[in-house]
């Protein structure tokens, strides 16, 4: 497997046609450990099972990451402020699952995100995740206001882990509603955690916790021992509980 070194002398491998990834424990804290390869479903699923995800701009080769530390949300730890609770109680928003996956991922790639210029969601990325949705691994949460899609998120589910990829909001609090709905549903189904990948203050305020990469990889190994909710999630339902 050809390779190069980063500025701190960490080995970065070039992927070939096989589905073998370098050990993520050997990556720098920044997390870049490989480049190249492709976005075949089996490669993507293999990456997630090993705590690795793709993230790159359209002008770059495919870059594969496993940063240290990692940001996780344990469903029971979701924090709801008083003002957000009032928003949830208002009935302003309704939520569905897996109804408009392609539209959610389109918005995630086009709606500006804080601290980012442009988009990392290339057409090949969107097509890859839509294929994983077709196969029953990738899922979306849609948030509506007056029947119009105004927010949502998508990610990959395997075993007791949900690997969050991206979210969007067209109106205030819409993505937070999606995240709360996902957290509640996954908590009720005994999921271990939602992998938020990298730290943002926004997610920390909602209860996400920083864990070391080594701890994350151990927790992931345990989570993947559980059966997967493979298939459509359109039958999932969520309504805000005033008790939380």
Secondary structure as UniProt FT lines:
FT   STRAND          3..5
FT   TURN            7..8
FT   STRAND          11..15
FT   HELIX           24..26
FT   STRAND          32..36
FT   HELIX           41..49
FT   TURN            50..51
FT   STRAND          53..54
FT   TURN            58..59
FT   STRAND          63..65
FT   STRAND          70..73
FT   HELIX           75..77
FT   HELIX           82..89
FT   TURN            90..91
FT   STRAND          93..97
FT   HELIX           101..110
FT   TURN            114..115
FT   HELIX           123..134
FT   TURN            135..136
FT   STRAND          138..145
FT   TURN            146..147
FT   STRAND          148..158
FT   TURN            159..160
FT   STRAND          161..169
FT   TURN            172..173
FT   HELIX           174..188
FT   TURN            189..190
FT   STRAND          193..197
FT   HELIX           201..205
FT   TURN            206..207
FT   STRAND          209..211
FT   HELIX           213..223
FT   TURN            224..225
FT   TURN            234..235
FT   TURN            242..243
//
